[in-house]
Amino acid sequence: MPVVRTGPVRVSGYAIKLRRVVNASLRPLYREKKISSREVNTKISEINTAIYEVLINKFEVPKEAIVNIILEYNTGGGEFRVKDIKIEVYDLNEILTKNTTSEVKKLLLKKKGIANG
């Protein structure tokens, strides 16, 4: 079953990215007229609306947050059907960020002052 991934993208841009990756994966079927791009894009709009409802309205995920959307679909019978969806939300870990930044700077300083304190 085909799977598309947006890759890491800001919440503010997930809808466009999801539409692009789905349409890119279905382009050969559009050319052969095996599936309707209009119907697919209507379903993608419904998916994007549902994602927005959950991410923004329900969980109040900031628009600067990073998400990765993984969509498994089927195109049997000339229809676009979503079989599974997974939304990965990445959150900034302040402690890990501070510690890794500090350690990298220490290592770089040892290498003839590549990074200044």
The first five atom37 places (N, CA, C, CB, O) and aatype in JSON, in Angstrom:
{
  "aatype": [12, 14, 19, 19, 1, 16, 7, 14, 19, 1, 19, 15, 7, 18, 0, 9, 11, 10, 1, 1, 19, 19, 2, 0, 15, 10, 1, 14, 10, 18, 1, 6, 11, 11, 9, 15, 15, 1, 6, 19, 2, 16, 11, 9, 15, 6, 9, 2, 16, 0, 9, 18, 6, 19, 10, 9, 2, 11, 13, 6, 19, 14, 11, 6, 0, 9, 19, 2, 9, 9, 10, 6, 18, 2, 16, 7, 7, 7, 6, 13, 1, 19, 11, 3, 9, 11, 9, 6, 19, 18, 3, 10, 2, 6, 9, 10, 16, 11, 2, 16, 16, 15, 6, 19, 11, 11, 10, 10, 10, 11, 11, 11, 7, 9, 0, 2, 7],
  "atom_mask": [
    [1, 1, 1, 1, 1],
    [1, 1, 1, 1, 1],
    [1, 1, 1, 1, 1],
    [1, 1, 1, 1, 1],
    [1, 1, 1, 1, 1],
    [1, 1, 1, 1, 1],
    [1, 1, 1, 0, 1],
    [1, 1, 1, 1, 1],
    [1, 1, 1, 1, 1],
    [1, 1, 1, 1, 1],
    [1, 1, 1, 1, 1],
    [1, 1, 1, 1, 1],
    [1, 1, 1, 0, 1],
    [1, 1, 1, 1, 1],
    [1, 1, 1, 1, 1],
    [1, 1, 1, 1, 1],
    [1, 1, 1, 1, 1],
    [1, 1, 1, 1, 1],
    [1, 1, 1, 1, 1],
    [1, 1, 1, 1, 1],
    [1, 1, 1, 1, 1],
    [1, 1, 1, 1, 1],
    [1, 1, 1, 1, 1],
    [1, 1, 1, 1, 1],
    [1, 1, 1, 1, 1],
    [1, 1, 1, 1, 1],
    [1, 1, 1, 1, 1],
    [1, 1, 1, 1, 1],
    [1, 1, 1, 1, 1],
    [1, 1, 1, 1, 1],
    [1, 1, 1, 1, 1],
    [1, 1, 1, 1, 1],
    [1, 1, 1, 1, 1],
    [1, 1, 1, 1, 1],
    [1, 1, 1, 1, 1],
    [1, 1, 1, 1, 1],
    [1, 1, 1, 1, 1],
    [1, 1, 1, 1, 1],
    [1, 1, 1, 1, 1],
    [1, 1, 1, 1, 1],
    [1, 1, 1, 1, 1],
    [1, 1, 1, 1, 1],
    [1, 1, 1, 1, 1],
    [1, 1, 1, 1, 1],
    [1, 1, 1, 1, 1],
    [1, 1, 1, 1, 1],
    [1, 1, 1, 1, 1],
    [1, 1, 1, 1, 1],
    [1, 1, 1, 1, 1],
    [1, 1, 1, 1, 1],
    [1, 1, 1, 1, 1],
    [1, 1, 1, 1, 1],
    [1, 1, 1, 1, 1],
    [1, 1, 1, 1, 1],
    [1, 1, 1, 1, 1],
    [1, 1, 1, 1, 1],
    [1, 1, 1, 1, 1],
    [1, 1, 1, 1, 1],
    [1, 1, 1, 1, 1],
    [1, 1, 1, 1, 1],
    [1, 1, 1, 1, 1],
    [1, 1, 1, 1, 1],
    [1, 1, 1, 1, 1],
    [1, 1, 1, 1, 1],
    [1, 1, 1, 1, 1],
    [1, 1, 1, 1, 1],
    [1, 1, 1, 1, 1],
    [1, 1, 1, 1, 1],
    [1, 1, 1, 1, 1],
    [1, 1, 1, 1, 1],
    [1, 1, 1, 1, 1],
    [1, 1, 1, 1, 1],
    [1, 1, 1, 1, 1],
    [1, 1, 1, 1, 1],
    [1, 1, 1, 1, 1],
    [1, 1, 1, 0, 1],
    [1, 1, 1, 0, 1],
    [1, 1, 1, 0, 1],
    [1, 1, 1, 1, 1],
    [1, 1, 1, 1, 1],
    [1, 1, 1, 1, 1],
    [1, 1, 1, 1, 1],
    [1, 1, 1, 1, 1],
    [1, 1, 1, 1, 1],
    [1, 1, 1, 1, 1],
    [1, 1, 1, 1, 1],
    [1, 1, 1, 1, 1],
    [1, 1, 1, 1, 1],
    [1, 1, 1, 1, 1],
    [1, 1, 1, 1, 1],
    [1, 1, 1, 1, 1],
    [1, 1, 1, 1, 1],
    [1, 1, 1, 1, 1],
    [1, 1, 1, 1, 1],
    [1, 1, 1, 1, 1],
    [1, 1, 1, 1, 1],
    [1, 1, 1, 1, 1],
    [1, 1, 1, 1, 1],
    [1, 1, 1, 1, 1],
    [1, 1, 1, 1, 1],
    [1, 1, 1, 1, 1],
    [1, 1, 1, 1, 1],
    [1, 1, 1, 1, 1],
    [1, 1, 1, 1, 1],
    [1, 1, 1, 1, 1],
    [1, 1, 1, 1, 1],
    [1, 1, 1, 1, 1],
    [1, 1, 1, 1, 1],
    [1, 1, 1, 1, 1],
    [1, 1, 1, 1, 1],
    [1, 1, 1, 1, 1],
    [1, 1, 1, 1, 1],
    [1, 1, 1, 0, 1],
    [1, 1, 1, 1, 1],
    [1, 1, 1, 1, 1],
    [1, 1, 1, 1, 1],
    [1, 1, 1, 0, 1]
  ],
  "atom_positions": [
    [[0.83, -1.17, 0.0], [0.0, 0.0, 0.0], [0.89, 1.25, 0.0], [-0.95, -0.01, 1.21], [1.85, 1.32, 0.77]],
    [[0.59, 2.23, -0.85], [1.42, 3.44, -0.91], [1.36, 4.25, 0.38], [0.98, 4.3, -2.08], [0.33, 4.34, 1.04]],
    [[2.5, 4.84, 0.7], [2.62, 5.69, 1.88], [3.32, 6.98, 1.46], [3.41, 4.97, 3.03], [4.32, 6.95, 0.74]],
    [[2.78, 8.12, 1.92], [3.43, 9.4, 1.69], [3.75, 10.03, 3.04], [2.55, 10.35, 0.83], [3.05, 9.81, 4.03]],
    [[4.82, 10.81, 3.04], [5.26, 11.5, 4.27], [5.53, 12.95, 3.92], [6.53, 10.81, 4.89], [6.15, 13.26, 2.9]],
    [[5.07, 13.83, 4.78], [5.37, 15.24, 4.55], [6.8, 15.56, 4.88], [4.44, 16.12, 5.35], [7.38, 16.5, 4.34]],
    [[7.39, 14.76, 5.78], [8.68, 15.13, 6.32], [8.45, 16.24, 7.33], [0.0, 0.0, 0.0], [7.34, 16.76, 7.43]],
    [[9.47, 16.6, 8.08], [9.29, 17.64, 9.09], [8.86, 18.96, 8.45], [10.58, 17.83, 9.89], [9.54, 19.48, 7.57]],
    [[7.75, 19.48, 8.91], [7.2, 20.73, 8.38], [6.51, 21.49, 9.52], [6.21, 20.46, 7.2], [5.96, 20.87, 10.43]],
    [[6.55, 22.8, 9.46], [5.86, 23.6, 10.49], [4.36, 23.36, 10.4], [6.17, 25.11, 10.32], [3.82, 23.11, 9.32]],
    [[3.69, 23.44, 11.52], [2.24, 23.26, 11.55], [1.58, 24.25, 10.59], [1.68, 23.45, 13.0], [0.58, 23.91, 9.94]],
    [[2.11, 25.45, 10.5], [1.53, 26.46, 9.62], [1.59, 26.08, 8.14], [2.22, 27.78, 9.83], [0.91, 26.7, 7.32]],
    [[2.41, 25.08, 7.78], [2.54, 24.72, 6.37], [2.21, 23.28, 6.04], [0.0, 0.0, 0.0], [2.45, 22.84, 4.91]],
    [[1.66, 22.53, 7.0], [1.42, 21.1, 6.76], [0.42, 20.86, 5.64], [0.93, 20.43, 8.02], [0.57, 19.91, 4.86]],
    [[-0.62, 21.69, 5.54], [-1.7, 21.45, 4.57], [-1.18, 21.49, 3.14], [-2.82, 22.48, 4.75], [-1.51, 20.62, 2.33]],
    [[-0.39, 22.48, 2.84], [0.18, 22.61, 1.49], [1.11, 21.45, 1.2], [0.93, 23.96, 1.33], [1.07, 20.86, 0.11]],
    [[1.95, 21.11, 2.18], [2.91, 20.02, 1.98], [2.21, 18.69, 1.78], [3.87, 19.94, 3.17], [2.61, 17.9, 0.91]],
    [[1.17, 18.41, 2.57], [0.44, 17.15, 2.42], [-0.21, 17.07, 1.04], [-0.63, 17.01, 3.53], [-0.14, 16.04, 0.38]],
    [[-0.82, 18.15, 0.62], [-1.45, 18.18, -0.71], [-0.41, 17.92, -1.8], [-2.16, 19.54, -0.96], [-0.67, 17.18, -2.75]],
    [[0.75, 18.53, -1.67], [1.8, 18.36, -2.69], [2.31, 16.93, -2.76], [2.96, 19.29, -2.4], [2.47, 16.37, -3.85]],
    [[2.58, 16.32, -1.59], [3.14, 14.97, -1.64], [2.13, 13.95, -2.13], [3.65, 14.57, -0.26], [2.48, 13.01, -2.85]],
    [[0.87, 14.12, -1.76], [-0.16, 13.19, -2.24], [-0.33, 13.34, -3.75], [-1.52, 13.43, -1.51], [-0.35, 12.35, -4.48]],
    [[-0.45, 14.58, -4.22], [-0.63, 14.8, -5.66], [0.58, 14.34, -6.46], [-0.9, 16.27, -5.94], [0.43, 13.82, -7.57]],
    [[1.77, 14.53, -5.92], [2.97, 14.07, -6.62], [2.98, 12.54, -6.74], [4.25, 14.55, -5.89], [3.37, 12.0, -7.77]],
    [[2.55, 11.86, -5.69], [2.56, 10.4, -5.73], [1.48, 9.85, -6.66], [2.36, 9.83, -4.32], [1.6, 8.73, -7.17]],
    [[0.43, 10.63, -6.89], [-0.67, 10.17, -7.74], [-0.59, 10.69, -9.18], [-1.99, 10.59, -7.13], [-1.44, 10.35, -10.0]],
    [[0.4, 11.5, -9.48], [0.52, 12.1, -10.8], [0.41, 11.08, -11.94], [1.82, 12.83, -10.9], [-0.3, 11.36, -12.91]],
    [[1.08, 9.93, -11.87], [0.94, 8.95, -12.97], [-0.51, 8.48, -13.15], [1.85, 7.74, -12.71], [-0.95, 8.25, -14.28]],
    [[-1.23, 8.33, -12.06], [-2.63, 7.89, -12.16], [-3.51, 9.0, -12.73], [-3.16, 7.47, -10.79], [-4.48, 8.72, -13.44]],
    [[-3.19, 10.25, -12.44], [-3.93, 11.38, -13.02], [-3.73, 11.4, -14.53], [-3.47, 12.71, -12.41], [-4.69, 11.6, -15.28]],
    [[-2.48, 11.2, -14.97], [-2.18, 11.22, -16.41], [-2.92, 10.13, -17.16], [-0.67, 11.08, -16.63], [-3.39, 10.33, -18.28]],
    [[-3.0, 8.97, -16.53], [-3.68, 7.83, -17.17], [-5.2, 7.88, -16.97], [-3.14, 6.52, -16.63], [-5.92, 7.0, -17.43]],
    [[-5.67, 8.92, -16.28], [-7.1, 9.11, -16.0], [-7.71, 7.93, -15.23], [-7.86, 9.32, -17.31], [-8.87, 7.58, -15.43]],
    [[-6.9, 7.33, -14.35], [-7.37, 6.22, -13.53], [-8.0, 6.72, -12.23], [-6.23, 5.27, -13.21], [-8.71, 5.98, -11.55]],
    [[-7.73, 7.98, -11.91], [-8.27, 8.56, -10.68], [-8.48, 10.05, -10.91], [-7.3, 8.3, -9.46], [-7.74, 10.67, -11.67]],
    [[-9.49, 10.62, -10.27], [-9.83, 12.02, -10.45], [-9.07, 12.91, -9.46], [-11.34, 12.23, -10.29], [-9.16, 12.72, -8.25]],
    [[-8.33, 13.86, -9.99], [-7.59, 14.78, -9.11], [-8.55, 15.64, -8.3], [-6.65, 15.68, -9.94], [-8.24, 16.02, -7.17]],
    [[-9.69, 15.94, -8.84], [-10.69, 16.75, -8.12], [-11.18, 16.0, -6.87], [-11.89, 17.09, -9.04], [-11.27, 16.57, -5.79]],
    [[-11.49, 14.71, -7.04], [-11.95, 13.92, -5.89], [-10.84, 13.76, -4.85], [-12.43, 12.53, -6.36], [-11.1, 13.86, -3.65]],
    [[-9.65, 13.52, -5.3], [-8.51, 13.37, -4.38], [-8.31, 14.66, -3.58], [-7.22, 13.01, -5.15], [-8.15, 14.61, -2.36]],
    [[-8.33, 15.8, -4.26], [-8.1, 17.06, -3.58], [-9.24, 17.43, -2.63], [-7.91, 18.16, -4.59], [-9.01, 18.11, -1.64]],
    [[-10.44, 16.99, -2.93], [-11.55, 17.18, -1.99], [-11.3, 16.38, -0.72], [-12.9, 16.76, -2.64], [-11.52, 16.87, 0.38]],
    [[-10.84, 15.14, -0.88], [-10.54, 14.31, 0.3], [-9.35, 14.85, 1.08], [-10.27, 12.87, -0.13], [-9.35, 14.8, 2.31]],
    [[-8.34, 15.36, 0.38], [-7.2, 15.94, 1.07], [-7.65, 17.16, 1.88], [-6.09, 16.35, 0.06], [-7.17, 17.37, 3.0]],
    [[-8.56, 17.94, 1.34], [-9.09, 19.09, 2.08], [-9.79, 18.65, 3.35], [-10.05, 19.9, 1.2], [-9.65, 19.28, 4.39]],
    [[-10.55, 17.57, 3.27], [-11.23, 17.03, 4.45], [-10.21, 16.56, 5.49], [-12.17, 15.86, 4.04], [-10.38, 16.8, 6.69]],
    [[-9.15, 15.9, 5.02], [-8.1, 15.43, 5.93], [-7.41, 16.63, 6.59], [-7.05, 14.56, 5.15], [-7.2, 16.63, 7.81]],
    [[-7.07, 17.64, 5.8], [-6.42, 18.82, 6.34], [-7.29, 19.54, 7.37], [-6.05, 19.77, 5.22], [-6.79, 20.04, 8.37]],
    [[-8.59, 19.59, 7.12], [-9.52, 20.21, 8.06], [-9.54, 19.43, 9.38], [-10.94, 20.28, 7.46], [-9.53, 20.03, 10.45]],
    [[-9.57, 18.11, 9.29], [-9.58, 17.28, 10.5], [-8.28, 17.46, 11.28], [-9.78, 15.8, 10.13], [-8.3, 17.56, 12.51]],
    [[-7.16, 17.49, 10.58], [-5.87, 17.69, 11.24], [-5.84, 19.04, 11.94], [-4.71, 17.59, 10.23], [-5.38, 19.14, 13.08]],
    [[-6.33, 20.08, 11.28], [-6.37, 21.42, 11.87], [-7.22, 21.42, 13.13], [-6.9, 22.45, 10.85], [-6.83, 21.99, 14.15]],
    [[-8.38, 20.81, 13.06], [-9.28, 20.75, 14.22], [-8.57, 20.17, 15.43], [-10.52, 19.91, 13.89], [-8.68, 20.69, 16.54]],
    [[-7.83, 19.1, 15.21], [-7.17, 18.42, 16.32], [-5.92, 19.18, 16.77], [-6.79, 16.99, 15.91], [-5.77, 19.45, 17.96]],
    [[-5.04, 19.52, 15.83], [-3.78, 20.17, 16.21], [-4.0, 21.55, 16.83], [-2.88, 20.29, 15.0], [-3.47, 21.86, 17.9]],
    [[-4.77, 22.37, 16.17], [-4.92, 23.76, 16.58], [-6.05, 23.95, 17.58], [-5.17, 24.64, 15.37], [-5.84, 24.52, 18.66]],
    [[-7.23, 23.49, 17.25], [-8.39, 23.75, 18.1], [-8.43, 22.9, 19.36], [-9.65, 23.53, 17.31], [-8.77, 23.39, 20.43]],
    [[-8.08, 21.63, 19.25], [-8.17, 20.75, 20.41], [-6.92, 20.8, 21.28], [-8.42, 19.32, 19.96], [-7.02, 21.01, 22.49]],
    [[-5.75, 20.62, 20.68], [-4.52, 20.54, 21.46], [-3.71, 21.84, 21.48], [-3.67, 19.43, 20.91], [-2.69, 21.92, 22.17]],
    [[-4.15, 22.84, 20.74], [-3.5, 24.16, 20.72], [-2.0, 24.07, 20.44], [-3.73, 24.87, 22.04], [-1.19, 24.73, 21.09]],
    [[-1.64, 23.24, 19.47], [-0.24, 23.11, 19.07], [0.16, 24.41, 18.39], [-0.02, 21.86, 18.12], [-0.55, 24.87, 17.49]],
    [[1.27, 25.01, 18.79], [1.69, 26.28, 18.16], [1.99, 26.09, 16.68], [2.91, 26.85, 18.88], [2.47, 25.04, 16.26]],
    [[1.72, 27.12, 15.91], [1.93, 27.04, 14.46], [3.41, 26.93, 14.1], [1.33, 28.25, 13.78], [3.74, 26.58, 12.96]],
    [[4.3, 27.21, 15.06], [5.74, 27.08, 14.81], [6.23, 25.66, 15.08], [6.52, 28.08, 15.68], [7.36, 25.32, 14.73]],
    [[5.41, 24.85, 15.71], [5.81, 23.47, 16.02], [6.03, 22.69, 14.73], [4.73, 22.77, 16.91], [5.54, 23.06, 13.66]],
    [[6.78, 21.61, 14.86], [7.1, 20.78, 13.69], [6.28, 19.49, 13.74], [8.63, 20.46, 13.64], [6.17, 18.85, 14.79]],
    [[5.71, 19.12, 12.59], [4.96, 17.87, 12.48], [5.46, 17.09, 11.27], [3.43, 18.14, 12.37], [6.05, 17.65, 10.35]],
    [[5.21, 15.81, 11.31], [5.45, 14.93, 10.17], [4.17, 14.12, 10.03], [6.74, 14.01, 10.37], [3.75, 13.44, 10.96]],
    [[3.56, 14.19, 8.86], [2.31, 13.47, 8.63], [2.6, 12.31, 7.7], [1.22, 14.41, 8.02], [3.18, 12.47, 6.62]],
    [[2.19, 11.12, 8.14], [2.4, 9.9, 7.37], [1.02, 9.38, 7.0], [3.23, 8.83, 8.17], [0.2, 9.1, 7.87]],
    [[0.79, 9.24, 5.71], [-0.53, 8.85, 5.21], [-0.4, 7.59, 4.36], [-1.16, 9.98, 4.39], [0.34, 7.56, 3.38]],
    [[-1.13, 6.57, 4.75], [-1.17, 5.32, 3.97], [-2.5, 5.31, 3.23], [-1.0, 4.04, 4.89], [-3.55, 5.54, 3.83]],
    [[-2.46, 5.05, 1.92], [-3.69, 5.11, 1.14], [-3.77, 3.98, 0.13], [-3.8, 6.45, 0.43], [-2.82, 3.24, -0.1]],
    [[-4.94, 3.88, -0.47], [-5.21, 2.89, -1.5], [-5.96, 3.59, -2.62], [-6.02, 1.67, -0.94], [-6.75, 4.5, -2.36]],
    [[-5.71, 3.19, -3.85], [-6.41, 3.8, -4.99], [-7.19, 2.77, -5.78], [-5.41, 4.5, -5.9], [-7.49, 2.99, -6.96]],
    [[-7.53, 1.66, -5.16], [-8.28, 0.61, -5.86], [-9.65, 1.08, -6.3], [0.0, 0.0, 0.0], [-10.31, 1.84, -5.6]],
    [[-10.05, 0.64, -7.46], [-11.37, 0.99, -7.99], [-11.5, 2.44, -8.4], [0.0, 0.0, 0.0], [-12.6, 2.97, -8.52]],
    [[-10.36, 3.1, -8.63], [-10.4, 4.48, -9.08], [-10.73, 5.48, -7.98], [0.0, 0.0, 0.0], [-11.01, 6.64, -8.26]],
    [[-10.69, 5.02, -6.73], [-10.98, 5.91, -5.6], [-9.76, 6.05, -4.71], [-12.18, 5.38, -4.79], [-8.96, 5.12, -4.57]],
    [[-9.63, 7.22, -4.12], [-8.57, 7.5, -3.16], [-9.14, 7.25, -1.77], [-8.02, 8.96, -3.31], [-10.05, 7.95, -1.33]],
    [[-8.58, 6.24, -1.08], [-9.06, 5.89, 0.27], [-7.89, 5.88, 1.24], [-9.77, 4.53, 0.27], [-6.88, 5.22, 1.0]],
    [[-8.05, 6.62, 2.33], [-7.02, 6.64, 3.37], [-7.18, 5.4, 4.22], [-7.11, 7.94, 4.23], [-8.27, 5.13, 4.74]],
    [[-6.1, 4.65, 4.36], [-6.12, 3.44, 5.18], [-5.6, 3.7, 6.58], [-5.3, 2.35, 4.52], [-6.06, 3.09, 7.54]],
    [[-4.63, 4.63, 6.7], [-4.08, 4.94, 8.01], [-3.41, 6.3, 7.95], [-3.07, 3.85, 8.47], [-2.94, 6.73, 6.9]],
    [[-3.38, 6.97, 9.09], [-2.72, 8.26, 9.18], [-2.01, 8.33, 10.53], [-3.73, 9.44, 9.02], [-2.51, 7.85, 11.55]],
    [[-0.83, 8.94, 10.52], [-0.08, 9.15, 11.75], [0.46, 10.57, 11.73], [1.08, 8.1, 11.91], [1.02, 11.02, 10.74]],
    [[0.27, 11.27, 12.84], [0.76, 12.64, 12.97], [1.83, 12.63, 14.06], [-0.41, 13.64, 13.31], [1.54, 12.35, 15.22]],
    [[3.05, 12.93, 13.69], [4.14, 13.02, 14.65], [4.35, 14.5, 14.96], [5.45, 12.35, 14.11], [4.6, 15.3, 14.06]],
    [[4.25, 14.86, 16.24], [4.46, 16.25, 16.65], [5.77, 16.31, 17.42], [3.26, 16.77, 17.53], [5.97, 15.58, 18.4]],
    [[6.67, 17.17, 16.96], [7.97, 17.32, 17.59], [7.95, 18.55, 18.48], [9.09, 17.43, 16.53], [7.54, 19.63, 18.06]],
    [[8.39, 18.37, 19.71], [8.42, 19.45, 20.68], [9.87, 19.76, 21.03], [7.6, 19.08, 21.95], [10.7, 18.85, 21.15]],
    [[10.16, 21.02, 21.2], [11.5, 21.43, 21.57], [11.79, 21.02, 23.0], [11.68, 22.95, 21.4], [11.03, 21.34, 23.92]],
    [[12.89, 20.32, 23.19], [13.32, 19.91, 24.52], [14.39, 20.91, 24.96], [13.86, 18.43, 24.53], [15.54, 20.83, 24.54]],
    [[13.99, 21.84, 25.8], [14.88, 22.93, 26.21], [16.14, 22.42, 26.92], [14.14, 23.89, 27.12], [17.24, 22.91, 26.66]],
    [[15.98, 21.45, 27.8], [17.13, 20.93, 28.56], [18.12, 20.24, 27.64], [16.65, 19.94, 29.66], [19.32, 20.49, 27.7]],
    [[17.61, 19.37, 26.78], [18.49, 18.67, 25.83], [19.14, 19.66, 24.87], [17.7, 17.62, 25.05], [20.32, 19.52, 24.55]],
    [[18.4, 20.64, 24.42], [18.95, 21.66, 23.53], [20.1, 22.41, 24.19], [17.86, 22.65, 23.1], [21.16, 22.6, 23.59]],
    [[19.9, 22.82, 25.43], [20.93, 23.56, 26.16], [22.17, 22.69, 26.37], [20.38, 24.04, 27.53], [23.29, 23.14, 26.15]],
    [[21.96, 21.45, 26.8], [23.08, 20.56, 27.08], [23.87, 20.2, 25.82], [22.58, 19.29, 27.74], [25.1, 20.22, 25.84]],
    [[23.19, 19.88, 24.74], [23.91, 19.51, 23.52], [24.65, 20.71, 22.94], [22.93, 18.93, 22.47], [25.78, 20.59, 22.46]],
    [[24.01, 21.88, 22.98], [24.67, 23.09, 22.49], [25.94, 23.37, 23.28], [23.72, 24.3, 22.57], [26.99, 23.67, 22.72]],
    [[25.83, 23.26, 24.59], [26.98, 23.5, 25.46], [28.12, 22.52, 25.17], [26.55, 23.38, 26.93], [29.27, 22.93, 25.07]],
    [[27.8, 21.24, 25.04], [28.83, 20.22, 24.79], [29.49, 20.4, 23.44], [28.22, 18.83, 24.88], [30.7, 20.24, 23.31]],
    [[28.7, 20.73, 22.42], [29.28, 20.95, 21.09], [30.22, 22.15, 21.12], [28.17, 21.15, 20.02], [31.3, 22.12, 20.54]],
    [[29.79, 23.21, 21.79], [30.66, 24.4, 21.9], [31.97, 24.05, 22.6], [29.95, 25.53, 22.66], [33.03, 24.51, 22.18]],
    [[31.92, 23.24, 23.66], [33.14, 22.82, 24.37], [34.08, 22.06, 23.44], [32.78, 21.94, 25.59], [35.28, 22.31, 23.42]],
    [[33.51, 21.13, 22.67], [34.33, 20.35, 21.75], [34.95, 21.23, 20.67], [33.5, 19.24, 21.09], [36.11, 21.06, 20.31]],
    [[34.16, 22.17, 20.17], [34.68, 23.06, 19.12], [35.75, 24.0, 19.66], [33.55, 23.86, 18.5], [36.7, 24.33, 18.95]],
    [[35.62, 24.44, 20.89], [36.63, 25.31, 21.5], [37.96, 24.58, 21.65], [36.15, 25.81, 22.86], [39.02, 25.18, 21.52]],
    [[37.9, 23.28, 21.92], [39.11, 22.48, 22.02], [39.83, 22.39, 20.67], [38.78, 21.08, 22.52], [41.05, 22.22, 20.63]],
    [[39.08, 22.51, 19.58], [39.65, 22.41, 18.24], [40.04, 23.81, 17.74], [38.64, 21.74, 17.26], [39.57, 24.27, 16.7]],
    [[40.89, 24.46, 18.5], [41.51, 25.74, 18.1], [40.49, 26.87, 17.97], [42.24, 25.58, 16.79], [40.58, 27.68, 17.05]],
    [[39.54, 26.92, 18.88], [38.63, 28.08, 18.94], [37.66, 28.22, 17.79], [0.0, 0.0, 0.0], [37.37, 29.33, 17.36]],
    [[37.16, 27.11, 17.29], [36.21, 27.18, 16.17], [34.93, 27.94, 16.59], [35.85, 25.75, 15.67], [34.4, 28.73, 15.81]],
    [[34.46, 27.69, 17.81], [33.26, 28.4, 18.3], [33.66, 29.19, 19.53], [32.1, 27.4, 18.62], [34.23, 28.65, 20.48]],
    [[33.35, 30.45, 19.5], [33.66, 31.29, 20.66], [32.5, 31.31, 21.61], [34.02, 32.72, 20.22], [31.36, 31.54, 21.21]],
    [[32.79, 31.06, 22.91], [31.9, 30.95, 24.04], [30.67, 31.68, 24.0], [0.0, 0.0, 0.0], [29.88, 31.61, 24.95]]
  ]
}
